[in-house]
């Protein structure tokens, strides 16, 4: 099962979200509005993101919806 790790540092107002393990060779690309995409330095594959100057209730992240279930219960596209 995939894990998403979310870290919030209120002192620095930094929100970090990783859907893969952080890497030593990761690179960052600013997408705008204080959102940073973190990628694997070798493959370029996205592994996470950071939101600068984040505070709870930030408009850049309206809501996070989490659904738990099994892939076998997902209907295939027609």
C-alpha positions in Angstrom: 0.0 0.0 0.0 1.3 3.5 -0.9 1.9 5.9 1.9 1.8 9.7 1.8 3.8 11.5 4.4 2.9 15.1 5.3 5.2 17.3 7.5 4.2 20.7 8.8 6.8 23.0 10.4 4.9 25.9 11.9 8.0 27.8 12.9 9.1 28.1 9.2 5.5 27.8 7.8 6.6 24.9 5.5 4.3 22.1 4.4 6.0 19.1 2.8 4.1 16.2 1.2 5.9 13.1 -0.1 4.4 10.2 -1.9 7.8 8.6 -2.3 10.8 8.4 -0.1 12.9 11.7 -0.1 16.2 11.3 -2.0 19.6 12.7 -1.6 19.7 13.6 -5.3 16.3 15.3 -5.4 15.8 18.6 -7.3 13.2 21.3 -6.8 11.3 23.3 -9.3 9.1 26.2 -8.3 5.7 26.0 -9.9 4.6 29.4 -8.7 2.6 30.8 -5.8 5.1 29.3 -3.3 4.5 25.7 -4.5 7.7 23.7 -5.1 7.7 20.3 -7.0 10.3 17.9 -5.7 11.6 15.4 -8.3 14.1 12.5 -8.3 17.4 14.0 -9.7 18.1 11.0 -11.9 14.7 10.1 -13.4 12.9 13.4 -13.0 10.0 11.5 -11.5 7.9 13.7 -9.1 8.2 12.4 -5.5 6.7 15.3 -3.5 5.9 18.9 -3.1 6.4 21.8 -0.6 4.2 24.8 0.1 6.0 27.8 1.3 4.4 30.3 3.8 1.7 27.7 4.6 -0.7 28.2 7.4 -3.7 26.0 8.2 -6.7 27.1 6.1 -4.4 28.2 3.3 -6.4 28.9 0.1 -3.8 27.0 -2.0 -5.0 23.8 -0.5 -8.8 23.9 -0.2 -9.2 20.3 1.0 -7.7 16.9 1.0 -10.0 14.0 0.3 -8.9 10.5 1.2 -10.7 7.5 0.0 -9.8 4.1 1.3 -10.6 1.0 -0.7 -9.3 -1.7 -2.9 -8.3 -1.3 -6.5 -10.5 -4.2 -7.4 -13.5 -2.1 -6.4 -12.6 0.6 -8.9 -14.7 0.5 -12.1 -12.6 0.3 -15.3 -13.0 3.2 -17.8 -15.3 2.4 -20.6 
